[in-house]
Amino acid sequence: MTTFAQNDPQARQRARQLAQAYQAQGDFTGWFEALYAEGRAGQALIPWADRAVNPYFADWLTAYPQSWTGVRCAVVGCGLGDDAEALAALGADVVAFDIAPSAVAWSQQRFPASAVHYCTADVLHPPAEWTGLFDFVLEIYTVQVFREFAQRQQVLHQLANLLSPQGKLLLIARGRQAGEPIGQMPWPLAVSELAELVKEQLYLDGTVGSVEELWEAGSPPILRLRALYRKGQRS
Ligand SMILES: C[S@@+](CC[C@H](N)C(=O)[O-])C[C@H]1O[C@@H](n2cnc3c(N)ncnc32)[C@H](O)[C@@H]1O
């Protein structure tokens, strides 16, 4: 049985091993399927999967209540599905996708009566019919798994493309401070990098108006970034 693994050094080490092995072969994302397949077989822990709604997303939902009924949402790199389920429980119409078929199958197994449409898809090559379809896109810890700036740029470009006019993107990422090296996986995002990535495609939404830098207690403390963007004109 997979348990809370976020601070488990072995879980992170196995994920790093797989990431390194696949990326050395020029395959940047294949390691996710390998890890989820091991996880499903009870042979590994998934370092980011705590089987609960992401706390920074849960806080945000509470802080900025709105009517979600019928709002078309996409959850990118949905992992084991908890965040997608939270949106569906509020009445949203949710598509949740992941590049790893085992993550999708695992989510469907965990939530057999779910209203969420789970599917396998690559954020870099989304189905054409998704262009401009979603009022709300949720991305948690997925942009950052692309190690290179050019790849991150492509991902942001695709996320912007998924949004309807005036659609909103909530991004939650592991952060790093200015000048801090990117280090090992999970390859945190810097605020300055984020500003470059969203440039001319997305604008910070006026509700919060800035990238929030949220410090999580720990030794050392962990920086999380949370930002709400929208398509369209600057607020
Ligand atoms: C660090 S995990 C975060 C998962 C989930 N959002 C969470 O917070 O628990 C990144 C997720 O993105 C997925 N992913 C990686 N590359 C992807 C791609 N090109 N398209 C869609 N999903 C991708 C991985 O399989 C993995 O589930």
The ligand as a Gaussian input file, in Angstrom:
#p B3LYP/6-31G(d) Opt

LIG

0 1
 C        5.479000      15.880000      -9.800000
 S        4.099000      15.030000     -10.442000
 C        2.714000      15.909000      -9.796000
 C        1.430000      15.136000      -9.881000
 C        0.201000      15.839000      -9.313000
 N       -0.066000      17.080000      -9.998000
 C        0.381000      16.061000      -7.849000
 O        0.596000      17.214000      -7.441000
 O        0.309000      15.080000      -7.091000
 C        4.082000      15.491000     -12.153000
 C        3.011000      14.754000     -12.934000
 O        3.037000      15.197000     -14.284000
 C        2.901000      14.080000     -15.141000
 N        3.533000      14.444000     -16.418000
 C        4.840000      14.517000     -16.702000
 N        5.037000      14.886000     -17.966000
 C        3.822000      15.065000     -18.492000
 C        3.359000      15.436000     -19.794000
 N        4.226000      15.695000     -20.784000
 N        2.039000      15.523000     -20.016000
 C        1.155000      15.236000     -19.002000
 N        1.533000      14.872000     -17.766000
 C        2.854000      14.780000     -17.515000
 C        3.608000      12.958000     -14.393000
 O        3.264000      11.670000     -14.836000
 C        3.191000      13.251000     -12.964000
 O        1.977000      12.637000     -12.626000

